[in-house]
Amino acid sequence: MSYILFRDVCKSFGGEAVLDYTSFSVEKGEICGFTGRNGSGKTVIFKLLTGLLLPDSGTVICCGENYAEKHRFAESMGVMIETAGFIPHYNGMKNLQILNSMSANPVPRNEICQLMERLGLDPKNQKPVKSYSLGMRQKLGIIQAVMNKPELLVLDEPMNSLDSGAAEEVRKLLAELNGKGTTILIASHIPEDIDSLCTRKLRVENGKVSEVTE
């Protein structure tokens, strides 16, 4: 069985079909890039995959199992979809430490510090997250998604609000994680993200998913 499998998945909102008998698969160890216009259904696919939504019909398999049937979802999954949620009056490090303590695979504090420094955030900065710029929040969201070394990483527009240097560092980080076995699904409107990182490209259009071969 495929590591990730959508089989004849349908999802509608307000009577409008976003996914219409959509099928595709992803194998373990791939970096799979999703493209498509805004509103095409990329984020809906990611929310179905991570359990934030349930399909109207069809089958969603994640990590080789149907977690919806078991009423639970994959533990070793890092997720960044839309705006990452943090406790606004805590600083970045405290937010990450709280999330780390809740993980099934907590990591030492120094590893979190190294990730923050790598992406240009100061672990000692006491500024509350509510005062962070959009770029700083984005970096913090990426760190919370990757810090516990997930087997599966799901990222929706991770390079939004990042300058070119930070974006390149994130690409290097994702390539390193994939080299260690992490399966990565990424949606991005930035061609370089898809072209430089992904082993496969999928286009979401008219409620369907098709493979991009050119």
MDAnalysis code that builds the backbone (N, CA, C; Angstrom):
import MDAnalysis as mda
import numpy as np

u = mda.Universe.empty(642, n_residues=214, atom_resindex=np.repeat(np.arange(214), 3), trajectory=True)
u.add_TopologyAttr("name", ["N", "CA", "C"] * 214)
u.add_TopologyAttr("resid", np.arange(1, 215))
u.add_TopologyAttr("resname", ["MET", "SER", "TYR", "ILE", "LEU", "PHE", "ARG", "ASP", "VAL", "CYS", "LYS", "SER", "PHE", "GLY", "GLY", "GLU", "ALA", "VAL", "LEU", "ASP", "TYR", "THR", "SER", "PHE", "SER", "VAL", "GLU", "LYS", "GLY", "GLU", "ILE", "CYS", "GLY", "PHE", "THR", "GLY", "ARG", "ASN", "GLY", "SER", "GLY", "LYS", "THR", "VAL", "ILE", "PHE", "LYS", "LEU", "LEU", "THR", "GLY", "LEU", "LEU", "LEU", "PRO", "ASP", "SER", "GLY", "THR", "VAL", "ILE", "CYS", "CYS", "GLY", "GLU", "ASN", "TYR", "ALA", "GLU", "LYS", "HIS", "ARG", "PHE", "ALA", "GLU", "SER", "MET", "GLY", "VAL", "MET", "ILE", "GLU", "THR", "ALA", "GLY", "PHE", "ILE", "PRO", "HIS", "TYR", "ASN", "GLY", "MET", "LYS", "ASN", "LEU", "GLN", "ILE", "LEU", "ASN", "SER", "MET", "SER", "ALA", "ASN", "PRO", "VAL", "PRO", "ARG", "ASN", "GLU", "ILE", "CYS", "GLN", "LEU", "MET", "GLU", "ARG", "LEU", "GLY", "LEU", "ASP", "PRO", "LYS", "ASN", "GLN", "LYS", "PRO", "VAL", "LYS", "SER", "TYR", "SER", "LEU", "GLY", "MET", "ARG", "GLN", "LYS", "LEU", "GLY", "ILE", "ILE", "GLN", "ALA", "VAL", "MET", "ASN", "LYS", "PRO", "GLU", "LEU", "LEU", "VAL", "LEU", "ASP", "GLU", "PRO", "MET", "ASN", "SER", "LEU", "ASP", "SER", "GLY", "ALA", "ALA", "GLU", "GLU", "VAL", "ARG", "LYS", "LEU", "LEU", "ALA", "GLU", "LEU", "ASN", "GLY", "LYS", "GLY", "THR", "THR", "ILE", "LEU", "ILE", "ALA", "SER", "HIS", "ILE", "PRO", "GLU", "ASP", "ILE", "ASP", "SER", "LEU", "CYS", "THR", "ARG", "LYS", "LEU", "ARG", "VAL", "GLU", "ASN", "GLY", "LYS", "VAL", "SER", "GLU", "VAL", "THR", "GLU"])
u.atoms.positions = np.array([
    [0.838, -1.201, 0.000],
    [0.000, 0.000, 0.000],
    [0.873, 1.251, 0.000],
    [0.436, 2.274, -0.708],
    [1.175, 3.530, -0.770],
    [1.262, 4.191, 0.603],
    [2.309, 4.953, 0.797],
    [2.502, 5.671, 2.056],
    [1.381, 6.688, 2.261],
    [1.048, 7.402, 1.192],
    [-0.090, 8.329, 1.182],
    [-0.952, 7.987, -0.022],
    [-2.257, 7.892, 0.194],
    [-3.160, 7.530, -0.896],
    [-4.484, 8.267, -0.745],
    [-4.872, 8.965, -1.799],
    [-6.224, 9.511, -1.925],
    [-6.915, 8.690, -3.007],
    [-8.061, 8.102, -2.666],
    [-8.783, 7.300, -3.648],
    [-10.223, 7.819, -3.751],
    [-10.547, 8.406, -4.903],
    [-11.903, 8.889, -5.182],
    [-12.418, 9.802, -4.068],
    [-11.583, 10.739, -3.657],
    [-11.938, 11.640, -2.553],
    [-12.773, 12.811, -3.063],
    [-13.879, 13.051, -2.387],
    [-14.743, 14.198, -2.679],
    [-14.829, 15.086, -1.448],
    [-14.799, 16.403, -1.685],
    [-14.989, 17.363, -0.606],
    [-15.639, 18.613, -1.172],
    [-16.760, 18.997, -0.564],
    [-17.508, 20.179, -0.999],
    [-17.707, 21.127, 0.163],
    [-17.873, 22.395, -0.166],
    [-18.206, 23.426, 0.815],
    [-19.333, 24.265, 0.244],
    [-20.429, 24.335, 0.988],
    [-21.569, 25.115, 0.524],
    [-22.121, 24.638, -0.798],
    [-22.041, 23.343, -1.034],
    [-22.557, 22.780, -2.283],
    [-21.618, 22.883, -3.457],
    [-20.440, 23.482, -3.255],
    [-19.457, 23.612, -4.343],
    [-18.345, 22.605, -4.144],
    [-18.125, 21.762, -5.133],
    [-17.101, 20.713, -5.039],
    [-15.712, 21.312, -5.212],
    [-14.859, 21.076, -4.227],
    [-13.453, 21.471, -4.325],
    [-12.622, 20.303, -4.828],
    [-12.909, 19.108, -4.319],
    [-12.286, 17.878, -4.804],
    [-13.379, 16.958, -5.316],
    [-13.188, 16.444, -6.521],
    [-14.234, 15.663, -7.192],
    [-13.661, 14.320, -7.621],
    [-13.845, 13.298, -6.786],
    [-13.303, 11.960, -7.043],
    [-11.803, 12.048, -7.366],
    [-11.094, 12.662, -6.444],
    [-9.659, 12.902, -6.606],
    [-8.851, 11.700, -6.141],
    [-7.877, 11.301, -6.955],
    [-7.020, 10.159, -6.613],
    [-5.569, 10.497, -6.934],
    [-4.685, 10.136, -6.005],
    [-3.240, 10.217, -6.243],
    [-2.547, 9.463, -5.115],
    [-1.259, 9.202, -5.285],
    [-0.494, 8.522, -4.241],
    [0.891, 9.137, -4.135],
    [1.495, 8.975, -2.963],
    [2.861, 9.426, -2.696],
    [3.575, 8.288, -1.977],
    [4.786, 7.990, -2.418],
    [5.549, 6.919, -1.787],
    [6.474, 7.482, -0.712],
    [6.811, 6.636, 0.227],
    [7.683, 7.032, 1.331],
    [9.026, 7.506, 0.794],
    [9.490, 8.630, 1.338],
    [10.790, 9.168, 0.956],
    [10.762, 10.180, -0.161],
    [9.601, 10.414, -0.761],
    [9.508, 11.398, -1.846],
    [9.415, 12.823, -1.297],
    [9.813, 13.776, -2.131],
    [9.434, 15.176, -1.923],
    [8.469, 15.497, -3.051],
    [7.233, 15.698, -2.717],
    [6.184, 15.867, -3.708],
    [5.669, 17.308, -3.668],
    [5.726, 17.991, -4.798],
    [5.290, 19.379, -4.883],
    [3.913, 19.507, -5.504],
    [3.072, 20.341, -4.886],
    [1.716, 20.578, -5.366],
    [1.619, 22.004, -5.899],
    [1.134, 22.116, -7.134],
    [0.932, 23.428, -7.742],
    [-0.543, 23.583, -8.101],
    [-0.923, 24.827, -8.390],
    [-2.309, 25.116, -8.745],
    [-2.667, 26.518, -8.299],
    [-3.661, 27.083, -8.944],
    [-4.065, 28.451, -8.613],
    [-4.622, 28.513, -7.193],
    [-4.724, 29.721, -6.654],
    [-5.358, 29.912, -5.358],
    [-6.795, 29.402, -5.410],
    [-7.179, 28.623, -4.399],
    [-8.536, 28.090, -4.357],
    [-8.723, 26.800, -5.109],
    [-7.625, 26.243, -5.653],
    [-7.753, 25.018, -6.447],
    [-7.982, 23.780, -5.584],
    [-7.611, 23.859, -4.307],
    [-7.827, 22.716, -3.419],
    [-6.576, 22.181, -2.764],
    [-5.430, 22.832, -2.950],
    [-4.178, 22.347, -2.355],
    [-4.273, 22.302, -0.831],
    [-4.743, 23.382, -0.248],
    [-4.843, 23.440, 1.210],
    [-5.872, 22.443, 1.735],
    [-6.958, 22.251, 0.997],
    [-7.970, 21.259, 1.403],
    [-7.351, 19.864, 1.413],
    [-6.555, 19.541, 0.412],
    [-5.867, 18.245, 0.373],
    [-4.993, 18.069, 1.610],
    [-4.250, 19.099, 1.961],
    [-3.362, 19.008, 3.117],
    [-4.148, 18.890, 4.420],
    [-5.275, 19.572, 4.500],
    [-6.091, 19.471, 5.713],
    [-6.740, 18.096, 5.839],
    [-7.114, 17.508, 4.725],
    [-7.633, 16.132, 4.746],
    [-6.539, 15.155, 5.164],
    [-5.355, 15.366, 4.658],
    [-4.246, 14.485, 4.959],
    [-3.870, 14.525, 6.435],
    [-3.954, 15.700, 7.038],
    [-3.523, 15.866, 8.423],
    [-4.653, 15.701, 9.425],
    [-5.873, 15.444, 8.951],
    [-6.985, 15.202, 9.857],
    [-7.729, 16.439, 10.296],
    [-7.371, 17.593, 9.750],
    [-8.098, 18.818, 10.091],
    [-9.467, 18.851, 9.422],
    [-9.615, 18.096, 8.339],
    [-10.902, 17.895, 7.670],
    [-11.080, 16.401, 7.413],
    [-12.326, 15.986, 7.252],
    [-12.634, 14.623, 6.830],
    [-13.300, 14.675, 5.451],
    [-13.054, 13.697, 4.602],
    [-13.659, 13.718, 3.264],
    [-15.156, 13.458, 3.328],
    [-15.885, 13.994, 2.348],
    [-17.307, 13.659, 2.224],
    [-17.462, 12.207, 1.800],
    [-16.551, 11.749, 0.955],
    [-16.527, 10.351, 0.528],
    [-15.135, 10.044, -0.001],
    [-14.860, 8.754, -0.185],
    [-13.550, 8.347, -0.645],
    [-12.652, 7.948, 0.514],
    [-11.422, 7.606, 0.192],
    [-10.469, 7.078, 1.168],
    [-9.221, 7.942, 1.205],
    [-8.766, 8.263, 2.416],
    [-7.503, 8.967, 2.634],
    [-6.621, 8.081, 3.509],
    [-5.506, 7.649, 2.947],
    [-4.539, 6.836, 3.677],
    [-3.321, 7.699, 3.979],
    [-2.883, 7.683, 5.232],
    [-1.693, 8.438, 5.632],
    [-0.748, 7.504, 6.365],
    [0.518, 7.508, 5.967],
    [1.521, 6.624, 6.581],
    [1.097, 5.170, 6.485],
    [0.398, 4.825, 5.398],
    [0.015, 3.457, 5.143],
    [-1.213, 2.978, 5.885],
    [-1.875, 3.855, 6.646],
    [-3.050, 3.450, 7.411],
    [-4.174, 4.458, 7.240],
    [-5.405, 3.957, 7.359],
    [-6.576, 4.835, 7.317],
    [-6.858, 5.317, 8.731],
    [-6.295, 6.481, 9.063],
    [-6.417, 6.981, 10.432],
    [-7.824, 7.481, 10.736],
    [-8.544, 7.898, 9.710],
    [-9.913, 8.366, 9.937],
    [-10.782, 7.238, 10.474],
    [-10.580, 6.035, 9.957],
    [-11.354, 4.883, 10.433],
    [-11.021, 4.551, 11.880],
    [-9.765, 4.827, 12.270],
    [-9.336, 4.509, 13.628],
    [-9.514, 5.692, 14.577],
    [-10.008, 6.825, 14.042],
    [-10.243, 8.033, 14.832],
    [-8.958, 8.538, 15.489],
    [-7.866, 8.405, 14.781],
    [-6.606, 8.979, 15.222],
    [-5.781, 9.289, 13.977],
    [-4.683, 10.010, 14.180],
    [-3.887, 10.433, 13.046],
    [-2.399, 10.218, 13.339],
    [-1.615, 10.302, 12.295],
    [-0.192, 9.979, 12.409],
    [0.488, 10.832, 13.470],
    [1.282, 10.191, 14.308],
    [1.984, 10.913, 15.364],
    [3.221, 11.633, 14.828],
    [3.967, 10.976, 13.955],
    [5.223, 11.547, 13.484],
    [4.992, 12.377, 12.231],
    [4.317, 13.505, 12.422],
    [3.976, 14.390, 11.320],
    [4.248, 15.838, 11.721],
    [4.971, 16.551, 10.874],
    [5.177, 17.976, 11.066],
    [4.300, 18.730, 10.077],
    [3.609, 19.758, 10.548],
    [2.591, 20.421, 9.725],
    [2.720, 21.939, 9.828],
    [2.665, 22.593, 8.677],
    [2.464, 24.042, 8.656],
    [1.462, 24.346, 7.550],
    [0.253, 24.668, 7.950],
    [-0.816, 24.992, 7.011],
    [-1.371, 26.358, 7.376],
    [-1.373, 27.262, 6.397],
    [-1.831, 28.623, 6.615],
    [-0.995, 29.251, 7.729],
    [-1.581, 30.096, 8.569],
    [-0.818, 30.797, 9.595],
    [-0.633, 29.912, 10.817],
    [0.613, 29.686, 11.192],
    [0.879, 28.860, 12.372],
    [0.344, 29.553, 13.623],
    [-0.242, 28.774, 14.528],
    [-0.811, 29.333, 15.747],
    [0.162, 29.251, 16.910],
    [0.417, 30.387, 17.548],
    [1.300, 30.433, 18.710],
    [0.623, 31.224, 19.821],
    [1.111, 31.047, 21.046],
    [0.619, 31.836, 22.181],
    [1.207, 33.237, 22.046],
    [0.394, 34.250, 21.795],
    [0.919, 35.546, 21.354],
    [1.777, 36.287, 22.375],
    [1.521, 36.078, 23.666],
    [2.276, 36.849, 24.665],
    [3.528, 36.126, 25.155],
    [3.831, 34.936, 24.591],
    [5.072, 34.234, 24.878],
    [6.070, 34.492, 23.756],
    [7.361, 34.422, 24.088],
    [8.361, 34.597, 23.041],
    [8.489, 33.327, 22.196],
    [9.314, 33.413, 21.160],
    [9.423, 32.297, 20.235],
    [9.938, 31.033, 20.888],
    [11.013, 31.139, 21.673],
    [11.588, 29.961, 22.307],
    [10.594, 29.297, 23.243],
    [9.863, 30.070, 24.041],
    [8.909, 29.468, 24.973],
    [7.800, 28.744, 24.218],
    [7.332, 29.330, 23.123],
    [6.323, 28.651, 22.305],
    [6.846, 27.314, 21.799],
    [8.074, 27.308, 21.292],
    [8.644, 26.078, 20.758],
    [8.874, 25.039, 21.850],
    [9.279, 25.492, 23.035],
    [9.502, 24.559, 24.133],
    [8.194, 23.900, 24.576],
    [7.112, 24.667, 24.584],
    [5.811, 24.108, 24.951],
    [5.402, 23.041, 23.937],
    [5.529, 23.367, 22.654],
    [5.176, 22.400, 21.615],
    [6.080, 21.179, 21.679],
    [7.364, 21.396, 21.942],
    [8.311, 20.289, 22.045],
    [7.940, 19.343, 23.186],
    [7.484, 19.912, 24.300],
    [7.127, 19.088, 25.458],
    [5.914, 18.216, 25.187],
    [5.099, 18.605, 24.205],
    [3.899, 17.852, 23.865],
    [4.161, 16.787, 22.804],
    [5.360, 16.781, 22.249],
    [5.685, 15.869, 21.160],
    [5.984, 14.468, 21.679],
    [5.700, 13.467, 20.837],
    [6.079, 12.089, 21.167],
    [7.580, 11.894, 21.018],
    [8.260, 12.851, 20.376],
    [9.700, 12.754, 20.158],
    [10.367, 14.088, 20.514],
    [10.346, 14.472, 21.803],
    [10.946, 15.751, 22.180],
    [12.449, 15.761, 21.923],
    [12.963, 16.947, 21.610],
    [14.387, 17.091, 21.321],
    [15.015, 18.015, 22.359],
    [16.341, 17.954, 22.530],
    [17.010, 18.837, 23.496],
    [16.868, 20.310, 23.110],
    [16.908, 21.164, 24.111],
    [16.752, 22.603, 23.896],
    [17.805, 23.138, 22.930],
    [19.016, 22.610, 23.006],
    [20.072, 23.139, 22.146],
    [19.781, 22.894, 20.666],
    [19.049, 21.817, 20.356],
    [18.694, 21.578, 18.955],
    [17.681, 22.616, 18.464],
    [16.772, 23.017, 19.335],
    [15.821, 24.075, 18.969],
    [16.574, 25.378, 18.759],
    [17.536, 25.682, 19.660],
    [18.348, 26.897, 19.508],
    [19.086, 26.907, 18.182],
    [19.642, 25.757, 17.812],
    [20.396, 25.676, 16.552],
    [19.500, 25.942, 15.350],
    [18.283, 25.408, 15.386],
    [17.350, 25.656, 14.293],
    [16.967, 27.129, 14.220],
    [16.699, 27.728, 15.366],
    [16.338, 29.147, 15.388],
    [17.472, 29.991, 14.816],
    [18.673, 29.730, 15.265],
    [19.818, 30.505, 14.786],
    [20.048, 30.285, 13.297],
    [19.842, 29.067, 12.843],
    [20.034, 28.770, 11.422],
    [19.085, 29.582, 10.551],
    [17.864, 29.793, 11.033],
    [16.884, 30.546, 10.248],
    [16.830, 32.028, 10.639],
    [17.791, 32.477, 11.432],
    [17.902, 33.905, 11.706],
    [17.054, 34.419, 12.851],
    [16.659, 33.523, 13.767],
    [15.934, 33.945, 14.957],
    [16.835, 33.794, 16.176],
    [16.748, 34.738, 17.095],
    [17.568, 34.724, 18.304],
    [16.825, 33.977, 19.411],
    [17.346, 32.840, 19.878],
    [16.658, 32.090, 20.933],
    [16.508, 32.874, 22.235],
    [17.362, 33.880, 22.440],
    [17.329, 34.661, 23.679],
    [16.405, 35.884, 23.588],
    [15.857, 36.111, 22.407],
    [14.984, 37.268, 22.211],
    [13.702, 37.099, 23.027],
    [13.423, 38.040, 23.907],
    [12.246, 37.968, 24.776],
    [11.005, 38.622, 24.170],
    [11.119, 39.120, 22.951],
    [9.973, 39.765, 22.306],
    [8.826, 38.767, 22.155],
    [7.604, 39.136, 22.539],
    [6.474, 38.210, 22.374],
    [6.157, 37.993, 20.892],
    [5.628, 36.829, 20.583],
    [5.335, 36.475, 19.191],
    [4.359, 37.459, 18.555],
    [3.472, 38.056, 19.353],
    [2.520, 39.017, 18.795],
    [3.218, 40.220, 18.186],
    [4.495, 40.446, 18.559],
    [5.265, 41.565, 18.011],
    [6.159, 41.146, 16.852],
    [6.135, 39.868, 16.490],
    [6.973, 39.373, 15.402],
    [6.479, 39.895, 14.055],
    [7.418, 40.065, 13.139],
    [7.056, 40.358, 11.753],
    [6.495, 39.091, 11.108],
    [5.899, 39.242, 9.920],
    [5.365, 38.079, 9.209],
    [6.468, 37.071, 8.897],
    [7.634, 37.573, 8.518],
    [8.741, 36.686, 8.210],
    [9.212, 35.908, 9.427],
    [9.280, 36.556, 10.572],
    [9.695, 35.886, 11.806],
    [8.678, 34.814, 12.200],
    [7.396, 35.120, 12.056],
    [6.363, 34.125, 12.363],
    [6.478, 32.919, 11.421],
    [6.778, 33.199, 10.161],
    [6.911, 32.116, 9.192],
    [8.075, 31.206, 9.555],
    [9.190, 31.798, 9.931],
    [10.344, 31.002, 10.344],
    [10.011, 30.151, 11.570],
    [9.311, 30.750, 12.519],
    [8.924, 30.012, 13.723],
    [7.994, 28.851, 13.368],
    [7.100, 29.086, 12.411],
    [6.202, 28.024, 11.964],
    [6.946, 26.871, 11.320],
    [7.963, 27.182, 10.538],
    [8.774, 26.130, 9.908],
    [9.523, 25.341, 10.971],
    [10.082, 26.045, 11.955],
    [10.828, 25.366, 13.015],
    [9.939, 24.416, 13.795],
    [8.722, 24.862, 14.152],
    [7.842, 23.971, 14.917],
    [7.451, 22.745, 14.101],
    [7.411, 22.885, 12.786],
    [7.035, 21.748, 11.937],
    [8.149, 20.714, 11.833],
    [9.414, 21.176, 11.839],
    [10.523, 20.257, 11.568],
    [11.279, 19.809, 12.810],
    [11.126, 20.500, 13.935],
    [12.070, 20.318, 15.048],
    [12.044, 18.925, 15.673],
    [10.927, 18.233, 15.590],
    [10.844, 16.904, 16.214],
    [11.116, 15.765, 15.248],
    [11.771, 16.107, 14.128],
    [12.231, 15.118, 13.141],
    [11.096, 14.200, 12.675],
    [10.040, 14.771, 12.119],
    [8.892, 13.951, 11.715],
    [9.214, 13.041, 10.542],
    [8.478, 11.938, 10.457],
    [8.602, 11.050, 9.303],
    [7.921, 11.650, 8.078],
    [6.886, 12.454, 8.328],
    [6.126, 13.107, 7.259],
    [6.027, 14.587, 7.558],
    [6.310, 15.405, 6.563],
    [6.286, 16.855, 6.710],
    [5.347, 17.430, 5.658],
    [4.361, 18.214, 6.112],
    [3.347, 18.788, 5.229],
    [3.415, 20.306, 5.353],
    [3.800, 20.972, 4.271],
    [4.055, 22.417, 4.310],
    [3.255, 23.125, 3.231],
    [2.435, 24.067, 3.650],
    [1.608, 24.848, 2.735],
    [2.193, 26.246, 2.610],
    [2.773, 26.562, 1.456],
    [3.401, 27.851, 1.175],
    [4.415, 28.245, 2.259],
    [5.419, 27.415, 2.507],
    [6.350, 27.699, 3.602],
    [7.245, 28.909, 3.376],
    [7.437, 29.332, 2.116],
    [8.361, 30.436, 1.850],
    [7.682, 31.800, 1.857],
    [6.385, 31.834, 2.127],
    [5.697, 33.123, 2.193],
    [6.386, 34.050, 3.189],
    [6.595, 35.291, 2.795],
    [7.141, 36.352, 3.651],
    [8.616, 36.176, 3.994],
    [9.294, 35.208, 3.377],
    [10.720, 35.024, 3.624],
    [11.541, 35.730, 2.555],
    [12.673, 36.321, 2.968],
    [13.561, 36.908, 1.971],
    [14.318, 35.776, 1.264],
    [15.035, 36.118, 0.213],
    [15.655, 35.086, -0.631],
    [16.665, 34.249, 0.147],
    [17.416, 34.884, 1.047],
    [18.411, 34.147, 1.823],
    [17.776, 33.144, 2.760],
    [16.725, 33.568, 3.456],
    [16.031, 32.659, 4.368],
    [15.364, 31.525, 3.604],
    [14.768, 31.846, 2.459],
    [14.110, 30.816, 1.653],
    [15.108, 29.766, 1.192],
    [16.295, 30.198, 0.785],
    [17.316, 29.251, 0.347],
    [17.771, 28.364, 1.502],
    [17.867, 28.927, 2.694],
    [18.264, 28.132, 3.857],
    [17.191, 27.099, 4.198],
    [15.928, 27.463, 4.051],
    [14.843, 26.510, 4.291],
    [14.898, 25.385, 3.272],
    [15.164, 25.719, 2.013],
    [15.283, 24.676, 0.986],
    [16.406, 23.693, 1.335],
    [17.531, 24.218, 1.803],
    [18.644, 23.342, 2.203],
    [18.224, 22.446, 3.363],
    [17.522, 23.027, 4.326],
    [17.065, 22.270, 5.487],
    [16.121, 21.141, 5.070],
    [15.198, 21.435, 4.173],
    [14.244, 20.416, 3.719],
    [14.952, 19.310, 2.951],
    [15.930, 19.679, 2.135],
    [16.689, 18.668, 1.399],
    [17.453, 17.756, 2.357],
    [17.994, 18.327, 3.422],
    [18.705, 17.526, 4.428],
    [17.759, 16.552, 5.125],
    [16.582, 17.034, 5.503],
    [15.601, 16.180, 6.164],
    [15.176, 15.030, 5.250],
    [14.947, 15.346, 3.982],
    [14.570, 14.298, 3.033],
    [15.694, 13.275, 2.864],
    [16.930, 13.766, 2.889],
    [18.066, 12.859, 2.786],
    [18.148, 11.884, 3.945],
    [17.535, 12.250, 5.072],
    [17.504, 11.378, 6.247],
    [16.226, 10.538, 6.304],
    [15.391, 10.649, 5.252],
    [14.231, 9.780, 5.158],
    [12.883, 10.418, 5.333],
    [12.815, 11.725, 5.601],
    [11.524, 12.385, 5.780],
    [10.798, 12.523, 4.446],
    [9.549, 12.101, 4.413],
    [8.686, 12.326, 3.255],
    [8.117, 13.734, 3.366],
    [8.178, 14.498, 2.274],
    [7.765, 15.901, 2.333],
    [6.743, 16.186, 1.242],
    [5.644, 16.817, 1.655],
    [4.653, 17.357, 0.725],
    [4.669, 18.865, 0.878],
    [4.832, 19.563, -0.237],
    [4.942, 21.009, -0.190],
    [4.074, 21.624, -1.275],
    [3.289, 22.627, -0.899],
    [2.544, 23.427, -1.865],
    [3.191, 24.800, -1.913],
    [3.453, 25.285, -3.108],
    [4.098, 26.593, -3.232],
    [3.757, 27.226, -4.575],
    [3.599, 28.548, -4.544],
    [3.400, 29.289, -5.785],
    [4.728, 29.778, -6.343],
    [5.835, 29.446, -5.648],
    [7.165, 29.862, -6.084],
    [7.797, 28.717, -6.885],
    [7.982, 28.886, -8.194],
    [8.481, 27.786, -9.029],
    [9.786, 27.180, -8.524],
    [10.690, 28.010, -7.991],
    [11.984, 27.504, -7.540],
    [11.837, 26.481, -6.420],
    [10.846, 26.683, -5.542],
    [10.620, 25.724, -4.457],
    [10.321, 24.343, -5.029],
    [9.448, 24.310, -6.021],
    [9.031, 23.042, -6.617],
    [10.139, 22.458, -7.484],
    [10.744, 23.297, -8.328],
    [11.730, 22.804, -9.287],
    [13.015, 22.323, -8.613],
    [13.446, 23.022, -7.554],
    [14.730, 22.688, -6.948],
    [14.628, 21.570, -5.923],
    [13.441, 21.358, -5.349],
    [13.298, 20.417, -4.249],
    [12.634, 19.095, -4.628],
    [11.631, 19.163, -5.486],
    [10.670, 18.058, -5.555],
    [11.073, 16.964, -6.549],
    [10.882, 15.727, -6.104],
    [11.124, 14.574, -6.972],
    [9.918, 14.294, -7.865],
    [8.730, 14.772, -7.451],
    [7.517, 14.664, -8.261],
    [6.721, 15.944, -8.124],
    [5.973, 16.262, -9.192],
    [5.136, 17.458, -9.186],
    [3.700, 17.064, -9.523],
    [2.758, 17.553, -8.721],
    [1.343, 17.289, -8.946],
    [0.608, 18.617, -9.088],
    [-0.283, 18.673, -10.075],
    [-1.089, 19.878, -10.298],
    [-2.517, 19.627, -9.824],
    [-3.042, 20.571, -9.052],
    [-4.425, 20.506, -8.584],
    [-5.242, 21.478, -9.431],
    [-6.244, 20.939, -10.136],
    [-7.012, 21.750, -11.079],
    [-8.367, 21.109, -11.323],
    [-9.424, 21.916, -11.253],
    [-10.786, 21.444, -11.532],
    [-11.169, 20.231, -10.697],
    [-10.761, 20.260, -9.430],
    [-11.144, 19.206, -8.517],
    [-10.383, 17.918, -8.658],
    [-9.355, 17.901, -9.518],
    [-8.570, 16.694, -9.770],
    [-7.087, 16.959, -9.495],
    [-6.333, 15.880, -9.364],
    [-4.888, 15.958, -9.208],
    [-4.254, 15.171, -10.347],
    [-3.324, 15.810, -11.055],
    [-2.648, 15.142, -12.164],
    [-1.140, 15.336, -12.029],
    [-0.384, 14.391, -12.561],
    [1.073, 14.475, -12.480],
    [1.604, 15.382, -13.574],
    [2.576, 16.214, -13.196],
    [3.240, 17.113, -14.140],
    [4.490, 16.390, -14.628],
    [4.581, 16.177, -15.907],
    [5.681, 15.382, -16.456],
    [6.720, 16.213, -17.192],
    [6.389, 17.451, -17.555],
    [7.388, 18.231, -18.314],
    [8.468, 18.761, -17.394],
])
